[in-house]
Amino acid sequence: MSIQNLNTFDPFSEEGDPLGDSQDVGSQADYIHLRVQQRNGRKTLTTLQGLPKEYDAKKLLKAFKKEFACNGTLIDDEKMGHIIQLQGDQRVKISQFLISNGIDKATIKVHGF
């Protein structure tokens, strides 16, 4: 009885890198991502990322803070670009605000629980 030598085979080799080395991480087909993150207790953070370059993130943050009566900050990340963080769960309000100001509903992805 002889033992067969098994060749190494990677079943996902033709798929390439799952994180997509050809695309930037934040530019998944130019979607705007709205996510919610749980903080301590009942507190949450809403993050907006993937905003197109033609929109001024600082002016948009100021409008969000005034419209939704919450605090927020702007984070500059090398890979993800501008990320807007707002206090509270503001996903529905942000998506309605963006749709009413001319951004297509199909480009907005709402994530979270």
Long-range contacts (C-beta under 8 A, 24 or more apart in sequence): 24-79, 25-79, 25-80, 26-50, 26-77, 26-79, 26-80, 26-81, 30-107, 31-107, 31-108, 31-109, 32-98, 32-103, 32-107, 32-108, 32-109, 33-109, 33-111, 34-91, 34-94, 34-95, 34-108, 34-109, 34-110, 34-111, 34-112, 35-91, 35-111, 35-112, 36-89, 36-91, 36-111, 36-112, 36-113, 43-87, 43-88, 44-87, 44-88, 44-89, 45-85, 45-86, 45-87, 45-88, 46-85, 46-86, 46-87, 46-88, 46-89, 46-90, 46-91, 46-94, 47-83, 47-84, 47-85, 47-86, 48-83, 48-84, 48-85, 48-86, 48-94, 49-80, 49-81, 49-82, 49-83, 49-84, 50-80, 50-81, 51-81, 51-82, 51-84, 57-82, 57-84, 60-84, 63-97, 64-90, 64-94, 64-97, 67-93, 67-97, 68-93, 68-94
